[in-house]
């Protein structure tokens, strides 16, 4: 290879290439070439796209403020209607609750009245049953007393719980007297036998007279020498006569018929409890009145 040529090695055997020219660095202020202008345009395009997207997003956000959406308005309307319906339902619920409370109070009051009515009905049923029993007992008592007498001797009647046996005075006593006649004793014996079958009855014997005063004979104008003055009448007034007759009947029932004396009582009414204004004979009577038995406290 010729010496000095391009590829001629040096004495050291190393190939030496010729130096290439180095371009000079340009100042930064020097305008860029076409490649730099293309990058700038791409950057501006990207910035514009971002700005457009941001504008669209902002417009979507601000759209309900700037231009309200019909769907939003419809939703708001439905929400308002739902709220109104909820208020109406709440008001209705309150009304129903008040009505339920009133109905519960009414029901409680009705139950109370029903309980009272049931109790009253039970009491009435008990009273009716008791009254029916008393009526049957009274009928039985009257039947027994009526069997002991006849129409000429007296009559039997009832006044509430009282059963009355009215005996004609002339059957039992002589006029103005308090001693029993034989017929009177026979009548009282039959009555006493009936009364023994009624241990739950009290026996009150009542004496009655008419309004005719007790006869008092006038004193003689002149008494024989040594003759005693006439004896006064046995009974000063009708009080004493009615009381004596009632006691005579009570003693017969106790002493002869052997009835329990705790069941007996003697009362005198004189002429002051008449049963007739015109029939004086009806007012002269002995009444044997039967009452429900009352407990007698025994003395210790």
C-alpha positions in Angstrom: 0.0 0.0 0.0 1.5 3.3 -0.9 2.7 5.4 1.9 0.7 8.4 2.7 -2.5 7.0 1.3 -5.8 7.1 3.2 -5.4 3.7 4.6 -1.7 3.8 5.0 -0.8 2.7 8.5 1.6 4.7 10.6 4.8 3.5 11.8 3.0 2.1 14.8 0.7 0.0 12.7 -2.4 1.9 13.8 -4.8 3.2 11.2 -5.3 6.9 11.4 -8.5 8.3 9.9 -8.7 11.9 8.9 -10.6 14.2 11.3 -14.1 15.1 10.4 -15.4 18.7 10.6 -17.4 19.4 13.9 -20.5 21.6 13.3 -20.6 24.7 15.5 -23.4 25.0 18.2 -26.1 27.5 17.4 -27.4 29.9 19.9 -30.6 29.0 21.8 -32.4 32.0 20.5 -32.0 30.7 17.0 -35.3 29.6 15.5 -35.9 25.9 15.5 -36.4 23.9 12.5 -39.5 22.2 11.1 -39.3 19.4 13.6 -39.7 21.8 16.5 -42.6 23.6 14.9 -44.5 20.2 14.6 -44.0 19.4 18.3 -45.4 22.8 19.3 -48.5 22.3 17.2 -49.1 18.9 18.8 -48.8 20.4 22.3 -51.2 23.2 21.4 -53.6 20.6 20.0 -53.4 18.5 23.2 -54.0 21.7 25.4 -57.0 22.6 23.2 -58.5 19.1 23.5 -58.1 19.2 27.3 -59.7 22.6 27.4 -62.6 21.4 25.3 -63.1 18.4 27.6 -62.9 20.6 30.6 -65.4 23.0 29.0 -67.8 20.1 28.3 -67.5 18.8 31.9 -68.1 22.3 33.3 -71.0 22.8 31.0 -72.5 19.5 32.1 -72.1 20.5 35.7 -73.4 24.0 35.2 -76.2 22.9 32.8 -78.9 22.5 35.5 -78.1 26.0 36.7 -77.9 27.7 33.4 -80.5 25.6 31.6 -82.6 23.3 34.0 -83.1 19.8 32.7 -86.8 18.7 32.3 -86.0 15.4 33.8 -84.7 17.1 36.9 -87.8 19.3 37.1 -90.0 16.2 36.7 -88.0 14.4 39.4 -88.4 17.4 41.7 -92.1 17.4 41.0 -92.4 13.7 41.8 -90.3 14.2 45.0 -92.7 17.0 46.1 -95.7 14.9 45.3 -94.2 12.0 47.3 -93.5 14.3 50.2 -97.1 15.6 50.1 -98.4 12.0 49.9 -96.1 11.1 52.9 -97.5 14.1 54.9 -101.1 13.0 54.0 -100.3 9.4 55.0 -98.8 10.7 58.3 -101.9 12.8 59.0 -104.1 9.9 58.1 -102.1 7.6 60.4 -102.5 10.1 63.2 -106.3 10.3 62.6 -106.5 6.5 62.5 -104.5 6.3 65.7 -106.9 8.8 67.4 -109.9 6.8 66.2 -108.3 3.6 67.4 -107.7 5.1 70.8 -111.3 6.3 71.0 -112.5 2.9 69.8 -110.4 1.2 72.5 -111.9 3.5 75.1 -115.4 2.9 73.8 -114.7 -0.9 73.8 -113.4 -0.7 77.3 -116.4 1.2 78.5 -118.7 -1.3 76.7 -116.9 -4.2 78.3 -117.3 -2.5 81.7 -121.0 -1.9 81.0 -121.3 -5.5 79.7 -119.7 -6.8 82.9 -122.1 -4.7 85.0 -125.0 -5.8 83.0 -124.0 -9.5 83.3 -123.6 -9.0 87.0 -127.0 -7.3 87.2 -128.5 -10.0 85.1 -127.0 -12.7 87.4 -128.3 -10.8 90.5 -131.7 -10.4 88.9 -131.8 -14.1 88.0 -130.9 -14.9 91.6 -133.5 -12.5 92.9 -136.1 -13.9 90.5 -135.3 -17.4 91.6 -135.5 -16.3 95.2 -138.8 -14.5 94.6 -140.1 -17.6 92.9 -139.2 -19.7 95.8 -140.8 -17.2 98.2 -143.9 -17.2 96.1 -144.1 -20.9 96.3 -143.5 -20.9 100.0 -146.2 -18.3 100.5 -148.6 -20.3 98.4 -147.9 -23.3 100.6 -148.4 -21.3 103.8 -151.7 -19.9 102.6 -152.9 -23.3 101.5 -152.1 -24.7 105.0 -153.8 -21.8 106.8 -156.9 -21.9 104.5 -157.2 -25.7 105.3 -157.3 -24.9 109.0 -160.3 -22.5 108.8 -163.5 -22.1 106.9 -165.1 -19.0 105.4 -167.2 -18.3 108.5 -164.1 -18.4 110.7 -161.9 -16.0 108.8 -159.8 -15.5 105.6 -156.1 -15.5 104.5 -154.4 -12.8 102.5 -150.9 -11.7 101.6 -149.2 -8.3 101.6 -145.6 -8.4 100.4 -143.7 -10.8 102.7 -146.6 -10.7 105.2 -149.3 -13.4 105.3 -152.3 -12.4 107.3 -154.9 -14.7 108.9 -158.0 -12.7 110.0 -160.2 -14.5 112.6 -163.7 -13.3 113.4 -163.9 -12.1 116.9 -167.3 -13.8 117.7 -165.8 -17.2 116.7 -163.1 -16.8 119.4 -164.7 -14.6 122.1 -168.0 -13.6 123.5 -169.0 -9.9 123.2 -166.8 -7.7 125.4 -164.9 -10.8 126.7 -161.3 -12.0 126.3 -161.8 -15.7 127.1 -161.8 -18.2 124.3 -164.9 -20.1 123.4 -164.9 -23.8 122.7 -165.1 -23.1 119.0 -162.4 -20.6 119.3 -160.1 -23.2 120.9 -160.8 -25.7 118.2 -160.0 -23.1 115.5 -156.8 -22.1 117.2 -155.7 -25.7 117.6 -155.9 -26.3 113.8 -154.1 -23.0 113.1 -151.4 -23.9 115.6 -150.8 -27.3 113.9 -150.3 -25.4 110.6 -147.9 -22.9 112.3 -145.7 -25.7 113.6 -144.9 -26.6 110.0 -143.6 -23.0 109.5 -140.6 -22.7 111.8 -139.1 -19.9 109.6 -142.1 -17.6 110.4 -142.6 -15.1 113.2 -146.1 -15.0 114.6 -147.5 -11.6 115.6 -151.0 -11.7 117.1 -152.8 -8.4 116.7 -156.0 -7.4 118.6 -158.5 -5.0 116.9 -161.9 -3.7 118.0 -164.6 -1.4 116.5 -165.1 2.2 117.6 -168.0 1.3 119.9 -166.9 2.4 123.4 -166.8 -0.1 126.2 -170.2 -0.3 127.9 -170.2 1.1 131.4 -173.5 0.7 133.2 -174.8 3.8 135.0 -174.4 3.7 138.7 -177.6 3.0 140.6 -179.5 5.9 142.0 -179.7 4.3 145.4 -177.8 1.3 146.6 -179.4 -1.0 149.2 -178.0 -0.5 152.6 -174.7 -2.4 153.0 -174.6 -3.4 149.3 -171.2 -3.0 147.7 -170.9 -0.5 144.8 -171.0 -2.1 141.3 -167.7 -3.3 140.0 -166.2 -1.2 137.2 -166.1 -2.8 133.7 -163.1 -5.2 133.1 -161.8 -3.1 130.3 -161.7 0.6 130.6 -161.3 1.2 126.8 -160.9 -0.7 123.6 -157.1 -0.6 124.1 -157.4 -2.9 127.1 -159.8 -5.2 125.3 -157.8 -5.6 122.2 -154.6 -6.1 124.2 -156.3 -8.7 126.5 -157.6 -10.7 123.5 -154.2 -10.7 121.7 -152.5 -11.9 124.9 -155.1 -14.7 125.3 -154.3 -16.0 121.8 -150.5 -15.8 122.4 -150.9 -17.7 125.7 -152.9 -20.4 124.0 -150.3 -20.8 121.2 -147.4 -20.9 123.8 -149.0 -22.8 126.7 -151.4 -25.2 124.9 -150.1 -25.5 121.4 -146.4 -25.4 122.6 -145.1 -23.0 120.0 -141.7 -21.4 120.5 -142.4 -18.2 122.5 -139.5 -16.5 120.7 -141.6 -16.5 117.6 -144.6 -14.9 119.3 -145.7 -11.3 119.9 -148.9 -9.6 121.1 -149.9 -6.2 119.8 -153.0 -4.1 120.5 -154.4 -1.6 118.0 -157.8 -0.9 119.6 -160.2 0.8 117.2 -157.5 2.6 115.2 -156.7 0.2 112.5 -160.2 -0.4 110.9 -160.5 -2.4 107.6 -164.0 -1.0 106.9 -165.8 2.2 107.5 -169.3 0.7 107.5 -168.9 -2.9 108.7 -168.0 -2.7 112.3 -168.1 -6.5 112.7 -165.2 -6.7 110.2 -163.2 -4.4 112.3 -163.6 -6.6 115.4 -161.0 -9.2 114.7 -157.8 -11.1 115.7 -155.1 -11.0 113.1 -152.3 -13.6 113.1 -149.6 -12.1 110.9 -146.6 -14.2 109.7 -143.3 -12.5 109.0 -140.0 -13.9 107.8 -138.1 -15.3 110.8 -135.5 -13.0 112.4 -132.7 -14.4 114.5 -133.2 -13.9 118.3 -130.0 -13.3 120.3 -130.0 -15.7 123.2 -129.1 -14.2 126.6 -126.1 -15.6 128.3 
